[in-house]
Amino acid sequence: MDQAGTDTRILQLSRNPYSLGIAAKYLSEIDLFTRFEFGPTLSSLMHQINDGTHLIVERNDRICGYVGWVRTTKDVAEDWLRNQGPLRKVADGDAIVVTIFHAQDSGDILRMIKAAKKMAPGLPVYWKRFYENERAPSPRAVKIRRSAPDTP
């Protein structure tokens, strides 16, 4: 159900330990996230909040969605996507990798993506989609097409 008419905002959490707890509590109530290891997930949340590389959907004073990413290079992102290398942060990288994404309302997905794209315009985006059943994660990427240079 799309709840666009209610009091909905897309914003960042403040950089403090309380925000980490709010984000962790939200994700802990989602079945799929309860299957992930606690340490790496909490570390990702902490870095995303501290680096300002996340957004939440807040509706009527409750978190209803979260997207968090890491800035890296295209080469690192593509290796990670193919399970051929670890994901590592590169502060001035030329790509982003979404590592945590959830929305309670499917109508919020596009809103979150548009808001996140404004924060990192022109960069290709990579992610792996995980499913609630035993289906294997599927790699995804949105690459930026560059115009071909004019040839004489």
C-alpha positions in Angstrom: 0.0 0.0 0.0 1.5 3.4 -1.0 1.3 5.8 1.9 2.6 8.9 0.0 -0.2 11.0 1.4 0.8 10.5 5.0 3.6 12.5 6.8 6.6 10.9 5.0 10.1 12.3 4.9 13.4 11.0 3.4 16.3 12.1 5.5 19.6 11.1 7.1 20.0 10.1 10.7 22.3 12.2 12.9 25.9 11.0 13.5 25.5 9.6 17.0 25.2 6.2 18.8 21.5 6.6 19.2 21.0 6.7 15.4 23.0 3.4 15.1 20.6 1.9 17.6 17.5 3.1 15.8 18.8 1.7 12.4 19.8 -1.6 14.0 16.4 -2.0 15.7 14.6 -1.3 12.4 16.6 -3.9 10.5 16.4 -6.5 13.3 12.6 -6.6 12.9 12.9 -7.7 9.2 13.2 -11.4 8.8 15.7 -11.4 6.0 18.1 -9.2 8.0 17.9 -11.6 11.0 19.8 -14.1 8.8 22.9 -11.9 8.3 25.9 -11.9 10.7 25.5 -9.3 13.4 29.1 -7.9 13.4 29.4 -7.0 9.7 25.9 -5.6 9.5 26.4 -3.4 12.5 29.7 -2.3 11.2 28.1 -1.3 7.9 25.4 0.7 9.6 28.0 2.5 11.8 30.1 3.5 8.8 27.0 4.5 6.7 25.7 6.7 9.5 29.1 8.3 10.2 29.9 8.8 6.5 26.5 10.2 5.7 26.0 7.5 3.0 22.5 6.4 4.0 18.9 7.6 4.0 15.8 6.6 5.9 12.1 6.8 5.2 10.5 8.3 8.2 6.7 8.2 8.4 4.8 9.5 11.5 8.0 9.3 13.6 8.8 5.7 12.6 11.5 4.4 10.3 9.8 2.6 7.3 12.8 2.2 5.0 16.6 2.3 4.9 19.2 2.5 2.2 22.9 2.6 2.9 25.9 2.5 0.5 29.6 2.6 0.3 31.7 4.6 -2.1 34.3 2.6 -4.0 35.8 2.1 -7.4 34.2 0.5 -10.4 36.8 -2.3 -10.5 36.3 -3.1 -6.8 32.5 -3.0 -7.3 32.5 -5.3 -10.3 34.9 -7.8 -8.7 32.6 -7.8 -5.6 29.5 -8.3 -7.7 31.1 -11.4 -9.3 32.3 -12.7 -5.9 35.9 -12.2 -7.0 37.0 -9.8 -4.4 36.1 -8.0 -1.2 34.1 -4.8 -1.0 36.2 -2.0 0.3 35.6 1.7 0.9 37.4 4.2 -1.4 36.5 7.7 -0.2 36.8 9.4 -3.6 35.8 6.3 -5.6 34.0 6.5 -8.9 31.1 4.1 -8.0 28.8 3.3 -5.2 27.6 -0.1 -3.8 24.3 -0.4 -2.0 24.8 -2.8 0.9 21.6 -2.4 2.9 18.2 -1.6 1.4 14.7 -2.2 2.7 11.4 -0.4 2.3 8.2 -1.5 4.0 6.1 0.2 1.3 7.0 -0.4 -2.3 6.0 3.1 -3.1 9.0 4.4 -1.1 11.6 2.5 -3.2 11.7 5.0 -6.0 11.6 7.9 -3.7 14.6 6.6 -1.8 16.5 5.8 -5.0 15.9 9.3 -6.4 17.0 11.0 -3.2 20.2 8.8 -3.0 21.0 9.6 -6.6 21.0 13.3 -5.8 23.7 12.7 -3.2 26.0 10.9 -5.6 25.1 12.1 -9.1 26.6 10.5 -12.2 28.1 7.5 -10.4 27.2 3.9 -11.4 25.4 1.9 -8.7 25.9 -1.7 -7.9 24.1 -4.1 -5.5 23.2 -7.7 -4.8 19.6 -8.6 -4.4 18.9 -11.1 -1.6 15.7 -13.1 -1.4 13.7 -14.3 1.5 13.7 -17.9 0.2 16.9 -20.0 -0.5 17.4 -18.4 -3.9 20.9 -17.2 -4.4 21.7 -13.5 -4.4 21.5 -11.9 -7.8 23.9 -9.2 -8.9 22.6 -5.9 -10.3 24.2 -2.7 -11.7 23.1 0.6 -13.2 26.0 2.0 -15.2 26.2 5.4 -16.5 26.3 5.6 -20.3 28.8 8.2 -21.6 28.5 9.8 -25.0 30.9 8.6 -27.5 33.5 11.2 -28.5 32.9 12.9 -31.9 35.0 11.3 -34.6 36.1 13.3 -37.7 
